[in-house]
């Protein structure tokens, strides 16, 4: 498969992932899910990114990684794993010059909004259902329409 076809397919999968959110945002970024084992996440990421950095947190026995994405719309992905090597936080940063609407993540009416006039934050609290644990989605940006980054983390039990 050529690079352009792979890139187009990756963007399509992202749009399907993001566009599928009618009410609440999905708890998935580029095929990665909260609770996923570290090695499974690495297998997926090696196909679409390369790892830039890895830090181990001695106090919490967790790990943080930064992956540079080969994607036209997304720049990089920050992952945090717990001491059991399970994914509990994902943050993706949109590539400068790309435009991703807050509304592409989920229904803005279901999110809480905060702004100081220069920075905008939409937060969705998604309750557990059908075997999926609750999670929190936070989208941030300096534009009232377009986000700069979004995070998915495990919700409070």
Secondary structure, DSSP 8 states (H G I E B T S, - for coil): --HHHHHHHHHHHHHHHHHT-SSS--SEETTEETT-BHHHHHHHHTTTEEEEEEEEETTTTEEEEEEEE--SSEEEEEEEE-TTSBEEEEEEEE-TT---BGGGTS-GGGSEEEE-SS-EEEEEEE--BTTB--EEEEEEESSSSB-SEEEEEE---
